[in-house]
Amino acid sequence: MPYPGPLFERVASSPPVPPGLPLVIALTGFTDAGSAVAGLIEYVREELDTSPLLVFSNDVLLDYRARRPIVSFDEDHLTEYRPARLELALAHDALGHPFLTLTGYEPDFAWDAFTRTILDFATGASVSTITWVHAIPMPVPHTRPLGTTVSGTRAELIAGHSVWKPRTQVPATVGHLLEYRFAEAGADVAGFVLLVPHYLGDTEFPGATVLALDKLSDATGLVFTAEELRADDRDYRERVDEQVAGNEDLSRMVRGLEERYDAYMAGLGDTTSSTTAIDEAELPSADELAAELERYLATRPRADDDKRG
């Protein structure tokens, strides 16, 4: 059971928050295909000018045995203990424009109390918009533009950025709950689901984080350059393309994904079309594709793995 203490601590040295800022939410949890959200959190915390406002209690919200903190061991002694972080902060984009960020792990406990805290803060700060992202694996090719599904109350974003509009039930995340409660309150909220190639879902795919940044820009008007991250993505794609070109079975499977994707995109707007790029029937499995890429991905230079924009 979680420790029955305060849910969060206000940072005494935090700067004043101007009213009317957008709120960006990035929480890792149930699924994070391509490490898109993890990469986004790393980018925000390391590359942007951020100042924590609320720091949430791990003892109250985190199941340590499910997601253990990291310790560093140096021959005969411990040198570092790195607990997980969940915080609401004031950040600034590449042009210095301020915005709010909620980044870190998805709470294991107290979802309702956590959600009420965020909604109360957003109300007090007169937040203008709320945008969150998460990423799921889909049977789509890496050789085509990555797509998104958009939910929420912002019709213009849904119309302009949703390439797939399912009617289904899925396991909820706290991001879903936040969106649901914000929508109930009449807020301008949008959730972007990033559709990541399923055979790259277990890798650190820089393109997924680039997509997250681009969609946040579309939703908020904020500017994120991330040139190093974009360079990492170009290098990553080139290396994967080399692997695909050198293996006929893998090439054939990717071509199959491309054909399904192209047929689906051509059918968008055609109400008589039954084509779907999401139906996995007759598609190669993620395991088949991943098996072909596994040796390459596992032996990528560590510097490439650790590089972030």
Backbone as a ProteinNet text record, in pm:
[ID]
protein_1_A
[PRIMARY]
MPYPGPLFERVASSPPVPPGLPLVIALTGFTDAGSAVAGLIEYVREELDTSPLLVFSNDVLLDYRARRPIVSFDEDHLTEYRPARLELALAHDALGHPFLTLTGYEPDFAWDAFTRTILDFATGASVSTITWVHAIPMPVPHTRPLGTTVSGTRAELIAGHSVWKPRTQVPATVGHLLEYRFAEAGADVAGFVLLVPHYLGDTEFPGATVLALDKLSDATGLVFTAEELRADDRDYRERVDEQVAGNEDLSRMVRGLEERYDAYMAGLGDTTSSTTAIDEAELPSADELAAELERYLATRPRADDDKRG
[TERTIARY]
84.2	0	87.9	44	121.5	121.9	222.3	232.9	125.5	50.5	-60.4	-13	70.9	120.9	67.1	121.5	77.1	102.9	13.1	24	138.4	165.3	268.6	325.3	434.9	497.6	515.1	474	497.7	643.1	706.2	845.6	848	908.2	904.9	973.8	1076.4	1154.3	1101.3	984.2	932.3	892.1	904.8	868.8	717.9	669.3	525.2	483.2	360.2	308.1	214.7	248.1	156.2	26	-86.5	-213.1	-223.8	-305.4	-338.3	-236.4	-148.1	-47.1	-103.7	-50	-86.6	-20.1	-84.9	-31.7	-3.3	119.4	162.3	184.8	126	134	205.4	308.1	382.5	412.2	339.4	353.5	380.2	484.5	512.3	426.9	385.8	301.2	273.3	145.6	100.3	172.4	186.5	257.4	327.2	446.9	522.8	602.8	533.5	597.3	705.8	820.6	931.8	994.2	958.4	1004.4	977.1	863.2	829.6	812.3	735.9	709.7	833.7	907	1031.1	1128	1138.2	1224.8	1177	1044.7	988.5	1019.1	1002.8	1033.5	1180.1	1267.9	1411.6	1441.9	1378.3	1400.1	1354.6	1236.4	1183.7	1274.6	1316.7	1392.7	1537.1	1595.8	1736.6	1760.8	1667	1691.4	1613.2	1508.7	1428	1454.4	1424.5	1443.4	1322	1334.6	1221.2	1245.7	1135.7	1138.9	1024.8	1053.5	946.1	857	726.9	628.4	569.7	527.4	476.2	557.3	606.5	677.2	591.8	553.3	461.7	537.8	471.6	534.5	539.2	659.4	673.2	614.3	631.2	581.4	429.6	362.1	216.2	170.3	240.4	189.3	257.8	375	456.2	462.1	447.7	470.9	618.3	701.3	845.6	882.4	808.2	844.5	812.5	719	688	782.8	822.7	913.7	1021.4	1126.6	1229.5	1320.6	1360.9	1459.3	1593.2	1679.9	1810.6	1917.4	2010.1	2129	2252.5	2357.6	2484.3	2583.8	2651.8	2747.6	2885.7	2984.8	3121.2	3216.2	3240.6	3332.6	3294	3296.5	3270.1	3181.1	3117.7	3030.9	2927.1	2819.3	2712.6	2744.4	2724.3	2761.4	2642.1	2526.9	2412.1	2283.1	2180.9	2044.9	1954.8	1885.6	1802.8	1656.3	1579.5	1436.5	1362.1	1245.5	1160.6	1112.8	1076.4	1031.4	897.6	806.6	678.5	656.2	652.1	645.9	570.3	514.4	452.8	546.3	582.7	686.2	648.6	716.1	709.5	827.4	800.7	905.1	899.3	1000	1005.8	1049.8	984.5	1018.8	1142.5	1173	1295.3	1296.4	1179.9	1170.9	1150.7	1154.3	1138.1	995.1	899.6	759.4	732.2	667	642.2	524.2	531.2	420.1	437.5	334.2	337.4	357.3	431.4	452.5	421.9	358.5	340.5	412.1	525.2	608.7	650.5	670.3	719.7	643.6	639	573.7	422.9	350.2	206.9	186.9	108.1	87.3	28.5	77.6	19.7	-101.5	-107	-213	-277.1	-392.1	-457.7	-485	-535.2	-563.1	-662.6	-768.4	-869.5	-813.2	-738.2	-679.8	-577.5	-498.1	-399.5	-468.4	-573.7	-646	-709.5	-769.7	-828.8	-722.4	-604	-495.6	-458.1	-445.8	-407	-518.1	-643.6	-753.3	-763.5	-745.1	-750.6	-638.4	-519	-407.5	-436.1	-484.6	-513	-618.7	-718.3	-821.9	-764.5	-683.7	-623.9	-529.4	-462.8	-368.6	-433.9	-564	-637.2	-569.6	-534	-466.4	-549.2	-482	-552.9	-591	-497.6	-522.3	-447.1	-494.7	-427.3	-401.5	-275	-237.7	-152.7	-187.2	-106.6	-80.6	25.9	64.3	94	62.8	112.6	127.4	193.5	232.2	199.5	142.2	107.3	165.5	195	246.9	134.3	158	59.3	128	56.3	115.3	122.7	215	238.1	387.5	426.7	568.4	643.4	770.9	853.4	888.3	860.4	893.8	786.9	680.3	574.2	563.1	501.9	486.4	411.7	461.8	395.2	263.8	160	28.7	-11.9	-126.1	-180.1	-330.8	-382.2	-524.8	-543.1	-641.2	-661.6	-798.8	-802.5	-928.7	-937.1	-1053.8	-1069.6	-1178.7	-1162.4	-1266.5	-1229.1	-1110.2	-1063.5	-1088	-1201.9	-1246.6	-1149.2	-1083.8	-992.8	-871.4	-825	-711.7	-754.2	-871.9	-923.1	-939.1	-997.8	-1019.5	-888.6	-790.7	-667.4	-559	-569.9	-457.3	-492.9	-619.5	-657	-659.5	-570.2	-572.5	-646.7	-683.6	-754.4	-850.7	-978.2	-1081.6	-1155.7	-1097.8	-1159.2	-1276.1	-1359.1	-1461.1	-1429.6	-1371.1	-1318.4	-1308.7	-1269.7	-1238.4	-1093.2	-1021	-879.6	-852.8	-745.9	-708.9	-676.5	-732.2	-715.6	-578.8	-532.9	-417.6	-464.8	-379.1	-418.1	-431	-361.4	-379.4	-520.8	-577.4	-717	-809.5	-783.5	-868.3	-857.3	-735.6	-719.3	-795.3	-781.8	-854.6	-1005.4	-1054.4	-1197.7	-1249.5	-1175.5	-1218.3	-1206.2	-1100.7	-1088.9	-1202.8	-1237.5	-1347.8	-1478.8	-1501.7	-1621	-1630	-1512.6	-1508.4	-1517.2	-1526	-1537.9	-1407.4	-1295.6	-1164.5	-1131.4	-1037.7	-985.2	-873.6	-904.5	-810	-799.1	-677.7	-653.6	-551.3	-579.9	-486.7	-440.3	-309.8	-252.1	-200.4	-253.3	-201.3	-106.4	20.6	119.4	117.3	105.4	96.3	234.8	304.8	444.8	453.3	538.1	554.3	577.7	496.8	498.2	630.1	705	832.4	944.1	917.8	1013.3	965.5	854	792.9	876.9	963.1	1045	1181.9	1205.7	1333.1	1318.1	1430.8	1428.7	1428.5	1308.9	1287.7	1279.3	1384.9	1382.7	1268	1227	1119.3	989.3	966.6	844	843.5	959.4	967.7	958.3	1018.8	1006.6	859.8	786	643.9	569.8	601.5	536.6	560	682.4	713.7	639.1	633.7	563.6	414.6	353.4	210.4	183.7	273.5	258.4	267.9	357.3	366	236.3	180.4	54.8	-57.2	-57.8	-167.1	-150.7	-26.9	-2.2	61.1	122.9	197.4	337.1	376.6	511.1	611.9	737.3	842.2	947.3	972.6	1075.4	1167.6	1295	1387.1	1436.9	1500.3	1543.6	1623.1	1719.1	1793.8	1874.5	1931.6	2010.2	1921.4	1802.5	1708.3	1664.6	1642.6	1604.3	1718.7	1842.2	1957.7	1967.4	1941.3	1939.3	1835.6	1720.5	1614.2	1656.8	1720.2	1766.8	1867.3	1959.3	2059.8	1994.7	1901.2	1830.9	1757.6	1685	1609.4	1702.4	1814.5	1909.7	1962.1	1989.8	2042.7	1937.2	1813.9	1707.9	1684.4	1687.3	1671.2	1780.5	1901.9	2011.1	1981.4	1928.9	1894.1	1783.7	1684.9	1572.9	1621.2	1704.1	1752.1	1837.3	1902.9	1990.7	1922.2	1791.9	1720.5	1591.8	1581.7	1467.3	1338.4	1340.9	1219.6	1168.3	1260.5	1220.9	1170.4	1236.6	1192	1050.6	1023.2	890.2	784.8	816.1	719.3	693.4	797.4	778.3	699.4	724.6	646.3	498.6	469.8	330.6	266	340.1	288.8	268	359.7	347	222.4	198	81.3	-47.4	-56.9	-176.7	-191.7	-80	-83.6	-128.5	-68.8	-101.6	-247.4	-297.3	-437	-529.4	-493.3	-576.1	-578.7	-460.9	-454.7	-529.6	-523.6	-597.6	-747.5	-789.3	-931.9	-988.5	-903.1	-955.6	-1045.8	-1160.4	-1256.7	-1351.4	-1320.9	-1410.8	-1496.2	-1619.3	-1706.7	-1744.5	-1717.9	-1751.3	-1635.3	-1519.7	-1401.5	-1400.9	-1363.4	-1352	-1206.7	-1115.8	-974.1	-932.9	-851.5	-798.6	-651.8	-574.7	-432.7	-407.5	-511.4	-494.3	-526.7	-602.4	-635.2	-508.9	-475.2	-349.9	-361	-478	-492.6	-400.8	-331.7	-243	-120.8	-96.8	21.7	129.5	256.7	362.7	353	389	379.6	495.7	476.4	584.4	704.3	679.7	789.9	872.6	808	881.1	973.2	919.4	999.7	1108.3	1071.6	1167.4	1282.6	1253.9	1359.5	1467.5	1425.1	1521.4	1606.5	1549.7	1619.2	1692.4	1663.7	1708.2	1858.6	1935.3	2080.4	2135.8	2083.6	2128.6	2094.8	1970.3	1926	1996.4	2024.7	2089.6	2235.8	2295.8	2439.1	2466.5	2363.6	2387.2	2484.3	2574.3	2669.5	2597.6	2652.3	2588.1	2568	2660.4	2648	2523.9	2487.1	2364.7	2242.8	2247.7	2134.1	2109.3	2217.8	2202.9	2178	2194.4	2184.2	2038.4	2013.8	1878.1	1889.6	1784	1788.5	1756.3
-120	0	125.3	232	355.5	419.1	500.3	573.1	681.8	693.6	790.5	931.4	987.6	1122.4	1219.8	1342.4	1442.1	1393.9	1427.5	1384.3	1454	1578.8	1655.8	1760.4	1819.7	1929.7	2046.9	2164.4	2285	2327.9	2364.5	2407.8	2555.2	2581.8	2717.1	2819.1	2776	2868.9	2879.9	2822.9	2822.6	2963.8	2994	3127.4	3143	3266.3	3285.9	3232.6	3184.5	3126.5	3225.9	3271.4	3361.4	3288.8	3358.2	3291.7	3265	3163.6	3137.9	3058.8	2984	2906.2	2771.2	2713	2575.7	2476.8	2362.7	2253.6	2134	2083	1965.9	1851.2	1735.6	1619.4	1504.8	1450.9	1336.1	1242.4	1130.5	1034.2	895.2	830.1	692.6	598.9	488.4	396.8	269.4	245.8	117.6	80.9	175.2	148	274	256.9	370	320.1	294.1	237.7	331.3	271.6	350.6	442.7	424.9	514.4	660.4	683.8	819.3	914.5	872.5	960.3	974.1	863.8	872.2	969.7	965.2	1059.3	1202.3	1220.2	1354.2	1409.9	1327.6	1371.8	1410.1	1327.9	1357.7	1489.4	1511.5	1636.2	1756.3	1749.1	1860.8	1892	1790	1812.9	1854	1805.1	1832.6	1949.3	1977.1	2077.6	2207.2	2204.4	2323.3	2382.8	2509.3	2579.4	2552.4	2458	2417.5	2450.7	2483	2510.8	2435	2332.9	2256.5	2344.8	2316.5	2387.1	2295.4	2176.2	2073.5	1946	1886.3	1758.8	1655.3	1549.9	1450.9	1344.3	1291	1197.8	1057.2	1003.9	865.2	768.7	799.9	710	696.4	797.1	792.8	733.2	762.1	731.8	615	573.9	478.5	342	236.9	99.6	67.3	77.3	60.8	-77.4	-180.5	-315.6	-339.3	-261.7	-273.7	-190.4	-74.3	14.2	61.6	-18.4	5.5	121.9	202	307.4	247.3	331	288.3	330.4	237.3	270.2	241.6	317.2	296.6	232.2	127.8	52.8	67.7	109.8	129.5	40.3	-78.4	-178.3	-226	-137.5	-183.1	-88.2	8.5	99.5	158.9	209.2	272.8	420.7	470.5	608.3	698.6	638.5	722.9	645.9	715	661.5	755.2	702.3	784.8	744.4	811.7	781.5	836.1	780.2	829.7	971	1046.8	1184.4	1204.5	1265.5	1308.7	1450.9	1546.1	1685.3	1769.9	1875.8	1978.2	2097.9	2146	2247.9	2358.1	2470.7	2579.7	2562.5	2562.1	2542.4	2653.8	2656.9	2756	2687.4	2723.3	2660.6	2726.8	2692	2741.5	2892.5	2954.4	3099.5	3169.7	3092.6	3149.8	3163.5	3111.1	3119.4	3022.6	3067.5	2980.9	2886.1	2769.9	2675.8	2584.8	2508.8	2418.4	2275.2	2197.5	2057.1	1969	1857.6	1751.9	1630	1594	1487.5	1388.9	1264.9	1160.9	1031.3	954.3	824.4	837.2	743.1	735.1	683.6	752.1	704.5	563.4	484.6	352.1	358.9	461.4	474.5	613.8	627.3	757.2	834.4	766.7	834.4	949.1	926.9	1031.5	1153.4	1130.7	1242.6	1316	1242.1	1302.6	1387.1	1332.8	1404.4	1531	1523.3	1644	1750.8	1708.6	1804.1	1877.5	1804.1	1865.9	1957.9	1913.6	1999.5	2126.5	2113.6	2231.1	2329.3	2276	2363.2	2432.3	2357.1	2413.7	2523.1	2500.9	2602.4	2728.5	2709.9	2825	2903.1	2832.8	2898.5	2944	2925	2962	2903.4	2774.1	2706.4	2721.1	2750.3	2775.8	2646.5	2554.7	2426	2316.4	2194.4	2077.3	1979.9	1938	1845.3	1734.1	1609.7	1498.4	1401.2	1322.9	1227.1	1091.9	986.4	854.4	776.5	662.6	592.6	444.6	390.2	248.3	185.5	55.1	-12.3	-46	-23.6	-51.2	-116.3	-198.5	-261.3	-164.2	-68.8	30.5	32.9	73.6	71.2	195.8	178.8	293.4	381.4	334.6	408.2	509.6	518.2	614	710.1	827.7	921.4	857.2	879.9	827.7	902.3	829.2	888.5	899.7	962.3	979	961.4	928.5	935.8	1042.5	1128.8	1240.2	1227.9	1250.7	1253	1382.5	1409.1	1527.9	1619.4	1748.7	1846.7	1942.7	1929.8	2024.8	1967.4	2001.4	1941.4	1965.8	2082.2	2113.2	2021.4	1981.4	1889	1747.5	1707.7	1575.2	1563.9	1666.1	1663.4	1665.9	1738.7	1757.2	1655	1576.7	1491.6	1346	1309.8	1170.3	1092	992.5	905.5	774.9	755.7	633.4	669.6	635.4	669.8	543.8	468.1	340.9	362	260.4	252.7	125.5	141.2	25.5	55.5	-44.3	-28.1	-67.7	12	-12.9	4.7	-57.1	-32.1	115.9	174.5	317.8	349.2	469.6	527.9	651.3	704.1	825.2	942.7	935.4	1037.6	1038.8	919.4	911.8	975	944.3	998.6	1150.6	1202.2	1347.4	1410	1351.8	1404.8	1401	1289.4	1273.5	1379.2	1402.2	1500.6	1643	1671.3	1804.7	1829.1	1727.3	1742.5	1765.9	1693.1	1714.7	1858.4	1917.2	2053.2	2158.6	2115.3	2209.6	2270.2	2206.7	2260	2222.4	2295.7	2262.7	2160.2	2033.6	1925.6	1837	1789.7	1698.9	1593.8	1469.1	1360.2	1302.7	1298.4	1243	1102.4	1004.9	868.8	852.7	831.2	813.5	668.1	646.6	511.7	471.2	393	358.2	220.1	201.6	68.6	-37.6	-143.5	-240.1	-313.8	-326.3	-398.1	-310.1	-180.9	-90.1	-46.4	-101.7	-55.7	-75.6	-177.7	-204.6	-138.6	-55.6	14	160.1	228.3	373.7	435.2	468.9	516.6	669.6	740.5	887.3	952.1	891.3	949.3	959.4	870.1	875.7	998.2	1030.7	1150.2	1276.7	1275.7	1388.7	1412.7	1303.3	1315.9	1378.2	1335.6	1391.8	1542.1	1585.4	1728.1	1804.3	1747.2	1814	1829.8	1727	1736	1833.6	1839.3	1938.9	2080.1	2099	2229.2	2263.6	2164.9	2188	2228	2167.3	2190.1	2317	2361.4	2470.7	2594.5	2579.8	2689.9	2704.5	2618.2	2622.7	2573.6	2613.1	2580.2	2491.9	2376.7	2283.9	2250	2288.1	2264.1	2119.7	2075.3	1935.5	1886.5	1966.8	1929.6	1802	1783.9	1663.4	1540.1	1551.8	1440.4	1406.4	1508.5	1484.8	1420.1	1458.4	1394.2	1247.9	1219.9	1081.8	999.6	1061.7	991.4	958.7	1052.6	1025.7	911.8	912.3	806.4	672	671.9	549	488.6	571.8	523	469.5	535.6	488.3	349.2	329.9	200.7	90.3	122.9	24.6	-6.5	95.8	73.8	-18.4	-3.5	-91.1	-236.4	-256.7	-391.6	-450.2	-368.2	-414.6	-449.2	-361.9	-384.2	-509.4	-547	-662.5	-794.5	-795	-918.4	-923.8	-1018.8	-1024.5	-1053.3	-1141	-1170.8	-1046.6	-973.9	-852	-747.5	-736.4	-642.3	-674.8	-802.8	-843.9	-809.2	-831.5	-802.1	-651.6	-571.1	-426.8	-377.8	-435.4	-397.6	-428.1	-539	-571.3	-466.9	-420.3	-313.9	-185.1	-156.3	-35	-40.1	-154.8	-167.9	-147.3	-206.5	-189	-42.8	16.9	156.9	247.2	229.3	315.4	298.8	175.6	152.9	218.2	211.3	273.5	425	486.1	630.8	677.6	599.9	635.5	628	541	524.4	621.2	702	801.2	899.7	922.1	1010.5	938	811.2	729.4	646.4	685.8	619.4	478.8	442.4	307.5	211.3	264.4	179.6	107.5	-19.7	-98	-126.8	-62.8	-85.7	-36.6	-111.8	-68.6	-102.3	-7.6	-31.3	-89	-99.6	-141	-288.2	-346.6	-487.4	-569.8	-656.1	-729	-857.8	-889.5	-1009.8	-1002.9	-1110.3	-1126.6	-1035.2	-971.5	-889.4	-967.6	-937	-1000.2	-959.6	-1051.7	-1020.3	-932.6	-865.6	-784.6	-871.3	-993.1	-1082.1	-1119.1	-1142.5	-1175.7	-1063.1	-940.8	-826.3	-796.3	-802.5	-770.8	-870.1	-996.4	-1097.7	-1064.6	-1010.7	-974.8	-854.5	-765.3	-643	-655	-762	-770	-757	-830.9	-828.1	-688.5	-622.1	-486.4	-390.3	-393.7	-300	-323.4	-449.7	-483.2	-442.6	-426.9	-396.6	-255.8	-169.6	-30.7	31.2	118.8	183.1	251.4	238.8	295.1	445.5	512.6	657.6	695.1	610.7	636	617.6	513.5	484.5	597.3	655.3	754	893.9	913.5	1048.1	1092.5	1213.2	1269.3	1414.9	1466.8	1605.4	1702.3
0	0	0	-65.5	-64.9	71.9	97.4	223.4	228.5	339	345.2	378	292.7	316	213.9	209.6	111.5	-30.8	-122.1	-260.7	-333	-296.5	-364.9	-269.8	-313.7	-240.3	-335.2	-293	-371.6	-354.7	-465.1	-460.9	-419	-305.4	-248.8	-338.2	-410.1	-492.1	-634.5	-661.2	-797.8	-840.8	-969.8	-1019.1	-1029.9	-1040.2	-1061	-1196.9	-1205.7	-1329.2	-1396.4	-1515.9	-1586.7	-1618.5	-1615.5	-1648.3	-1797.9	-1831.9	-1971.6	-2050.6	-1983.1	-2055.2	-2099.8	-2208	-2242.5	-2147.5	-2129.1	-2046.7	-2136.7	-2129.3	-2205.4	-2107.9	-2136	-2046.8	-2117.5	-2052	-2104.6	-1988.7	-1983.4	-1874.1	-1930.9	-1881.6	-1922.7	-1838.5	-1898.4	-1823.1	-1896.9	-1929.1	-1983	-2112	-2204.2	-2328.9	-2374.1	-2432.1	-2485.5	-2605	-2715.6	-2834.1	-2885.1	-2917.9	-2967.3	-2864.2	-2736.8	-2628.4	-2662.5	-2729.2	-2773	-2655.4	-2554.6	-2440.4	-2353.5	-2334.9	-2257.8	-2322.9	-2456.8	-2527	-2513.9	-2515.3	-2499.8	-2360.6	-2258.2	-2121.9	-2109.4	-2166.8	-2162.5	-2232.7	-2347.4	-2421.4	-2338.6	-2281.6	-2204	-2085.9	-2015.2	-1892	-1918.6	-2028.4	-2052.5	-2146.8	-2236.5	-2339	-2318.4	-2239.3	-2218	-2079.8	-2066.5	-1940	-1851.5	-1759.2	-1676.8	-1530	-1462.1	-1318.1	-1252.2	-1167.9	-1102.9	-1016.5	-1023.2	-941.6	-835.4	-877.5	-787.2	-809.4	-702.1	-709.3	-636.1	-706.4	-650.4	-572	-471	-377.4	-434.5	-450.9	-493.9	-391.9	-263.9	-160	-163.9	-217.3	-226.4	-358.8	-467	-600.8	-671.5	-627.7	-703.5	-637	-718.3	-674	-701.3	-598.7	-616.8	-670.5	-631.9	-674.5	-821.4	-875.9	-1017.7	-1103.1	-1052.5	-1125.9	-1029.1	-1019.5	-919	-956.9	-857.4	-882.6	-925.1	-979.4	-1027	-926.5	-898.6	-820.6	-905.7	-882.1	-953	-856.6	-905.9	-824.4	-887.1	-808.8	-857.7	-778.7	-831.6	-776.3	-637.3	-538.9	-402.2	-321.5	-392.3	-318.8	-413.9	-356.3	-432.4	-450.2	-571.8	-601.4	-629.8	-660	-694.9	-675.9	-631.6	-623	-700.9	-801.1	-888.8	-877.6	-793.9	-784.6	-905.6	-930.5	-1038.3	-1005.7	-1109.8	-1091.9	-1161.4	-1090.5	-1146.4	-1097.7	-1192.6	-1150.6	-1251.7	-1201.7	-1284.8	-1282.2	-1401	-1408.4	-1506.6	-1492	-1589.1	-1683.9	-1814.5	-1914.8	-2018.2	-2106.5	-2213.4	-2342.5	-2452.8	-2580.1	-2640	-2766.3	-2829	-2846.2	-2847	-2860.7	-2727.5	-2619.2	-2486.5	-2439.9	-2515.5	-2475.4	-2359.7	-2253.7	-2138.3	-2162.7	-2100.2	-2097.9	-1978	-1946.4	-1831.7	-1879.8	-1802.9	-1836.4	-1715.4	-1741.7	-1642.8	-1698.2	-1640.2	-1695.7	-1587.9	-1633.2	-1543.1	-1559.6	-1452.5	-1455.8	-1436.8	-1489.6	-1462.1	-1319.4	-1236.4	-1099.1	-1095.4	-1001	-978.1	-887	-803.3	-704.1	-712.5	-647.4	-623.5	-751.9	-854.4	-981.7	-964.5	-889.5	-874.4	-803	-695.6	-622.1	-708.4	-782.3	-871.7	-978.8	-1037.8	-1142.6	-1088.9	-970.2	-910.3	-886.6	-844.2	-820.6	-948.8	-1058	-1185.5	-1234.7	-1224.7	-1269.2	-1184.6	-1055.3	-968.5	-1002.2	-1025.7	-1062.1	-1194.6	-1293	-1425.1	-1416.6	-1332.7	-1314.8	-1251.9	-1148.6	-1081.9	-1170.8	-1263.7	-1354.4	-1483.7	-1496.4	-1618.4	-1742.5	-1734.8	-1846.4	-1973.7	-2085.3	-2211.4	-2282.2	-2296.5	-2362.3	-2288.6	-2304.9	-2248.5	-2362.6	-2377.1	-2482.6	-2422.8	-2454.1	-2405	-2518.3	-2504.5	-2607.8	-2544.3	-2618.7	-2585.4	-2715.2	-2710.9	-2832.7	-2822.3	-2930	-2933.8	-3059.9	-3056.6	-3176.2	-3273	-3402	-3505.9	-3626.3	-3702.9	-3821.7	-3938.8	-3928.5	-4033.1	-4063.4	-4185	-4222.1	-4177.4	-4147.5	-4108.4	-4227.3	-4347.9	-4469.6	-4509.5	-4432.6	-4459.8	-4341.7	-4362.9	-4251	-4133.8	-4012.7	-3894.8	-3874	-3836	-3819.1	-3673.3	-3651.3	-3517	-3518.6	-3402	-3373.8	-3266.3	-3283.2	-3190.7	-3125.3	-2994.9	-2921.2	-2843.5	-2785.1	-2703	-2752.8	-2728.8	-2758.7	-2870	-2926.3	-3027.5	-3167	-3221.6	-3348.1	-3461.5	-3462.5	-3573	-3573.4	-3455	-3446.8	-3484.2	-3441.2	-3476.1	-3627.1	-3689.7	-3834.4	-3911.5	-3860.8	-3936.1	-3911.4	-3800.9	-3764.8	-3736.9	-3737.2	-3712.5	-3843	-3855.4	-3972.9	-3943.5	-3818.4	-3779.1	-3667.5	-3685.1	-3587.1	-3545	-3454	-3413.9	-3318.5	-3306.7	-3202.5	-3123.9	-3005.5	-2934.9	-2785.8	-2708.8	-2567.3	-2544.5	-2466.4	-2440.4	-2291.1	-2240.3	-2100.2	-2080.6	-1976.9	-1954.2	-1895.6	-1923.9	-1857.3	-1780.9	-1695.9	-1624.6	-1721.2	-1835.3	-1937.9	-1991.8	-2012.8	-2055.2	-1950.5	-1823.9	-1718.6	-1712.9	-1725.8	-1726.7	-1842.9	-1962.6	-2077.9	-2053	-1999.5	-1975.2	-1878.2	-1768.8	-1668.8	-1722.4	-1798.1	-1857.7	-1956.2	-2035.2	-2130.5	-2056.5	-1946.4	-1865.8	-1815.5	-1786.6	-1733.6	-1842.8	-1968.1	-2077.9	-2125.2	-2092.8	-2131.9	-2276.2	-2334.8	-2467.4	-2448.8	-2474.2	-2449.1	-2571.1	-2597.4	-2710.1	-2669.2	-2705.7	-2683	-2815.3	-2836.4	-2958.2	-2930.1	-3003.7	-2999.4	-3116.8	-3091.2	-3196.7	-3242.5	-3373.3	-3429.2	-3478.7	-3397.9	-3421.5	-3485.7	-3589.2	-3648.2	-3542	-3546.2	-3436.2	-3423.5	-3531.4	-3523.8	-3468.8	-3448.9	-3385.9	-3247.8	-3202.4	-3078.4	-2954.8	-2954.6	-2837.1	-2844.2	-2945	-2958.7	-2920.7	-2912.3	-2894.4	-3033.9	-3081.6	-3217.8	-3213.2	-3251.7	-3240	-3315.9	-3428.9	-3507.6	-3431.4	-3335.9	-3257	-3166.4	-3108.4	-3024.9	-3109.8	-3228	-3319.9	-3354	-3381.1	-3410.9	-3292.9	-3172	-3053.1	-3044.3	-3066.9	-3062.2	-3170.9	-3290.6	-3400.4	-3370.7	-3312.8	-3282.5	-3168.7	-3072.7	-2967.2	-3024	-3120.8	-3186.8	-3258.4	-3329.6	-3400.7	-3304.9	-3186.2	-3092.4	-3010.9	-2988.9	-2895.1	-2958.3	-3076	-3134.6	-3078	-2984.9	-2929.6	-3033.9	-3017.5	-3114.5	-3047.3	-3106.7	-3057.2	-3174.7	-3164.1	-3275.8	-3277.3	-3170.8	-3155.1	-3274.7	-3322.7	-3441.4	-3421.6	-3304.1	-3279.4	-3281.2	-3224.4	-3224.9	-3367.3	-3448.9	-3588.4	-3665.8	-3635.4	-3699.4	-3657.1	-3529.7	-3482.2	-3558.5	-3583.6	-3655.5	-3797.5	-3866.5	-4002.5	-4004.6	-3908.6	-3900.8	-3870.3	-3777.8	-3739.5	-3859.3	-3932.6	-4047.2	-4156.5	-4178	-4277.6	-4241.6	-4116	-4072.3	-4082.1	-4046.9	-4060.8	-4208.6	-4294.5	-4438.3	-4492.9	-4442.1	-4483.8	-4446.7	-4327.9	-4285.3	-4372	-4402.5	-4484.6	-4624.9	-4683.8	-4819.8	-4830.8	-4722.9	-4726.8	-4696.8	-4677.1	-4642.7	-4723.9	-4816.7	-4906.5	-4831.8	-4732.1	-4656.7	-4584.6	-4523.8	-4453.7	-4552.5	-4667.2	-4770.3	-4816.5	-4836	-4881.3	-4776.9	-4650.4	-4545.9	-4534.2	-4545.1	-4538	-4658.5	-4776	-4893.6	-4873.2	-4805.7	-4775.6	-4686.6	-4587.1	-4501.1	-4579.8	-4669.2	-4750.3	-4838.6	-4899.4	-4986.9	-4909.3	-4790.3	-4707.7	-4664.8	-4626.1	-4581.9	-4696.9	-4813.5	-4927.1	-4968.6	-4965.4	-5001.2	-4900.3	-4773.6	-4670.3	-4687.1	-4706.8	-4720	-4844.3	-4952	-5073	-5049.4	-4958.4	-4930.7	-4830.1	-4763.8	-4669.5	-4742.9	-4689.1	-4753.6	-4846.1	-4877.4	-4959.6	-4865.9	-4845.4	-4749	-4790.6	-4917.1	-4962.5	-4943.6	-4905.4	-4893.7	-4759.8	-4763.3	-4640.2	-4606.7	-4678.7	-4656	-4518.3	-4451	-4322.2	-4312	-4264.2	-4242.4	-4104.3	-4024.5	-3885.7	-3866.9	-3959	-3951	-3972.7	-3877.3	-3885.7	-3965.6	-4017.7	-4097.8	-4218.8	-4245	-4359.9	-4355.2	-4241.6	-4227.5	-4153.4	-4178.6	-4101.5	-3955.7	-3868.3	-3725.9	-3683.1	-3570.8	-3516.6	-3482.7	-3434.6	-3399.5	-3521.9	-3635.3	-3756.6	-3798.6	-3797.2	-3837.3	-3733.4	-3607.7	-3502.3	-3500.5	-3529.9	-3530	-3632.1	-3746.6	-3849.4	-3809.3	-3727.4	-3689.3	-3555.4	-3483.1	-3343.7	-3329.6	-3410.9	-3395.1	-3420.1	-3523.2	-3551.8	-3438.7	-3395.2	-3293	-3160.1	-3130.9	-3003.8	-3001.7	-3119	-3125	-3172.4	-3172.9	-3208.6	-3109.1	-3154.6	-3062.3	-2948.7	-2830.5	-2711.9	-2723.8	-2791.3	-2806.1	-2882.9	-2981	-3056.8	-2968.6	-2885.4	-2798.5	-2700.6	-2649	-2543.6	-2596.3	-2726	-2782.1	-2789.1	-2743.9	-2753.1	-2794.4	-2867.3	-2911.7	-2800.2
[MASK]
+++++++++++++++++++++++++++++++++++++++++++++++++++++++++++++++++++++++++++++++++++++++++++++++++++++++++++++++++++++++++++++++++++++++++++++++++++++++++++++++++++++++++++++++++++++++++++++++++++++++++++++++++++++++++++++++++++++++++++++++++++++++++++++++++++++++++++++++++++++++++++++++++++++++++++++++++++++

